[in-house]
Amino acid sequence: VHGVFVQVGAGVPQSLVSLAGGLVAAFAFGFAAPRIDDLRMRGVVRRTTLDLMFHTSYYKLAVPFAFVLITAVGLLEYWRPYTSENVVDQSKPFYTQAVWPPAASGVIIGGLQLLMIFLLVVTLGSATSFMVAATGLLRALRPRLVDEHPHWSQFATQ
């Protein structure tokens, strides 16, 4: 949500669609979560990961997948450099620019992700932010509904 709010504030085209989509997904999951949990408890649905599905180690899948993603990003940047769509003064350091190189931004976000994992054992993400925002909206419209559903109440702020 935080990044989406920045995009909305900056007037990025389609940012309101992104915000609405995130909130709709949060509402949908909030109402579906108890049913999903019930199916998991009965063994109808189970949580699985690709490494378990392919009977291999996580790293044997993650390293090639990371390589493919890095290659794709590199090719996209080569094909359409970020400077082709934005005004960038090459004589100034990148951190003083309105638009940063995607690689620099990725390194910073990746570093923050690692820091969060090592210090707080959590990852950066927006799902919880969307759930908190959706719960706040639901509390304003139908407060009793939030109190009646355990999944919603865990995201409620008083």
Residue pairs with C-beta under 8 A, 6 or more apart in sequence:
1 19
1 22
1 126
1 129
1 130
1 132
1 133
2 126
2 129
3 126
4 15
4 18
4 19
4 22
4 126
5 19
7 15
7 18
8 15
8 16
8 19
22 126
22 130
23 130
23 133
23 134
23 137
25 130
26 127
26 130
26 131
26 133
26 134
27 134
27 138
29 131
30 131
30 134
30 135
30 138
30 149
30 151
30 152
30 155
31 149
33 151
34 149
34 150
34 151
36 45
37 151
39 45
40 46
40 47
49 58
50 61
51 57
51 58
51 60
51 61
54 61
73 102
73 103
73 106
77 102
77 103
82 88
82 99
82 101
82 102
86 98
86 99
87 98
87 99
88 97
88 99
89 97
94 100
94 101
94 104
95 104
109 124
112 124
113 123
113 124
116 122
116 123
116 124
117 123
128 155
131 155
132 155
132 157
134 155
135 146
135 152
135 155
135 156
135 157
136 156
136 157
138 145
138 146
138 152
139 146
139 156
145 152
146 152
146 153
146 156
147 153
147 156
